[in-house]
Amino acid sequence: MQNFLSSSSARNLKRARRRAAWVVGLVSISCAGFAREAPKIQPVSQITAHGPTLSSASARVRDIAWANGDRDFLMIDKAFGLILLFKNGEPIFIRPALTGANPADRFPSDALTKSDAETKDLRYKVTPAGRFTVTHGYDEIFGETLNINEIQGLDWDLAIHRVARGNHAQYREIRLRPDISADRHISDGCINVAVDTMAALLTFLPNAQKVPIYILPSRDESIPDFFPARRQATPSPHRS
């Protein structure tokens, strides 16, 4: 005799299978190794007047930005996989972000002379450290973007854009979950963010024209190489 599942039983079985697949995905990522602990990420609604807790490197470069005269700017903390938005020198928005699979801080010397097809090797998958600027752009695949003006290859550039979902084995969307401590070095060099993060950035920066962005090096000791401290015109109001 054939046994037929009821419609409710079938639905429950499908849910169980989806749950099992999701768990397997998480286990697979865990086995691949999440290299470092990310700090607790606070939703905007929970940021107090004192702002979220910054890493020592983020606080240090924030003060350098202030000394440079930058008050409103973006920051990428590559070591922790975070994007931060500062207004008047204070962090008002902080979310996970994916950066280049290669944690190096500089491109190979020939990178900008290569075509996109010639830069698929891991050594070119770098999100370079330094102070740059971003401007609104548009991509047919990712929609609205924030393009890094100072980095232009032969037929490619770097930008902040919605997370790329093409390679499911990379689990990019899961790596962007705030409640998961993940290795966020996975992109080809662009800065990938969640869909709602991109929407928020475009709301905060509706007419972005050369907004400064500070991309931190992977190691704190390299900060002076990319952001030489300048004499402050006015004292920093920030507590250390």
N, C-alpha and C positions, 0 to 999 in steps of 0.2 A: 504494500500500500504506500502511495506517495504521501508525504507530509508537506503541507503548504503553510508557510509562515503567514500569520495575520499581518495586515498593513502596519499596525502599531509595532509588532515585533520586528518587522523588516526595518522600520525606521530606527528602532533602538539598536539593531545590529549595525546599521550604517553609521550611527553616531559612535558606537563603540569602535568600529574600524577607523573612523576619522581620528578619534582620540588616540588610538594606538599608533597611527601613522605620525601624529604630531609629536608623541613622546619619543618615537624612534628618531625623528628629526632632531629633537633636542639632544638625545643621547649621542647621535652622530657628531653634532657640533662639539659637545663636551669632550668626546674622544679626540677630536682634532686639536683641542687645547685652547682655552681662552687665556691668553697670555697674562693679562693684568687685571686687577680689580678696578672698576670704575667707581667714582664717587657717587653718592646718592644724588639722583637727578630730581630737582624740585619743579613741579608744575608752576607755571607763572602765577597762578592764583595763590600759591603758598610762599612766594618770595616776599620777605618782609622788607621794611625800610632799610635794613642792613644788608640786603641782597643775599644771594646764595653763597655758600662757602666756595672759594676759589682754590685751585691747586696753587702751590707756592710759585710755580712757573707762570701761571695765569696772572697772579697778583703782581709779580715782578714786571711782566711785560705790560700790564695795564698801567703801571706807574711810568714806564718808559713811553707809552703812547701819550699819556698826559703831558710828559715833558716835551714831546714832539708837537704839542698843541692839538692833538686829536682828542676830541671829546665824545663823538659818536662814531662807533666803529664795530666791526665784526672781529671775532677771534676764533681760531681753530686750535684746540689743544689736542695735538695728535697723540700724545702719550695716553690720554684717557678717552679719545674718540668722542670729543665734544665740540659743538659749535655754540658760541656765546655772542650775544648782542649787548653792547654797552651804549648807554645814553648818559651824556654828561659824566662820563667816566665811571658809571655804576652799571653792573650787570643786571639787565632786566629780563633776559631770556636765555635759557640754557637747555640744550637738547643733544641727544646722541648724533654722531655723524661718522660716516665711513670715509677713510682716506686711503692713499695708495698702498697697494699690497707690499711694496718695498718701503720700509720705514726710513730709508735714507732721506736726507734733507736737501740734497742738490741733485739735479738732473745730470746724467752723463754729458760731457762737453759737446757732443754732437747731436743731442736730442732735438733741438729746435730746427735742425737742418734735415731731419728725417720726416718721412710721410707717416701717416697713421699706421699704414700696413707694416712699416718698418720698426714700429715701436711696441711690438707685442711681447717682447722679452721682458722678464721680471725687472731687469735693471732700469727700464724706462718707466715702470709703474710707480712713480714717485709723486707725492704732493710736496713741492718744495717749500722750505721755510723762508720767512721774510715778510716784509711789509709790502703789500700790493694794494690795488684798488679794484672794486667790482662795479660793474654797470649792468643794467637790465639787458637781457637778451632773450632769444626764443629759439627753441629747438623743436623739430617736427616730432621727435619721439618723447621728449621730456617736458615739453611745454615751456612755460616761462622759466628763465634761468638767471643767475647772477654770474656773469662772466668775469674772469680775472683778466684785466686789461693787459697786463705786462707779460703774459705768457701766450705766445702764438707760435705754433709749429707750422709746417708747410700747409697742411690741410686739417689741422686739429687745434684745439685750445683746451683750457681747463676752466671748469665752472662749478658752481654750486647748483645742484639740480635734484629733482625727485629721484628716489632710489631706483636703480636699474634692476629689473626683475628677470632678465633673460636667462641667467645661469642659476637654476634652482639649487644646484649643488653647493653654491656659496652661501645660501641662507641669509642673504643680505637683509631682508625685512626682519628676521628674528634677531640678527645682530644689532638692529636699531631699537630693540625694545628696551626701555629704561630700566626694567627690573631684571635684566640679564647682564652679567658682567662678561663682556665679549671682547675678543680680539677684533678690532674694527679696522685693521689694515687689510683691505680686501679689494679696493677699487683699482681701476687702471690709472688713477691719478686725480680724477675729479672728486669733489666732495659730495657724497650721496647723503641725502636726508630723507626722513619720512615725509609723506604727502602733506600731513597737517603741519609739519615744521616748515616746509617750503611755503605753504599758504600764509603762515604767521610771519615769516621773514618778508614776504612781498607786501604784507599789510603794514609792517613796521617801516619798510623801505619802499614806499609806493613809487618814488621817482628816483631810484638809485642812480646817481651819476658820480662815479669815482669815489664811492664810499671806501674808506680805508679798511683793510683786512690784515690782521696780524696772524700769520701761520707759525705756530711755535715749533721749534725743532724737537726731535724725539727725545733729546737728552737736555736736562737743565743746564749742564755746564757749557752747552753750545750757544746759549742765549746771547752772550756778548759778541759772538761771531756774526750774528744776524741782526741784532738790535743794540748797537753801541749806545750806551747811556749818554744822554745829553744833559747839559746844565739846565735845570728847571727855571723857566721864566717866572712861574708862580709856584709856591709850595703845593705839593700834592695834598688834597684833602682826605686821602684814603689812609686808613689805619693799616699798619703792616700785619 
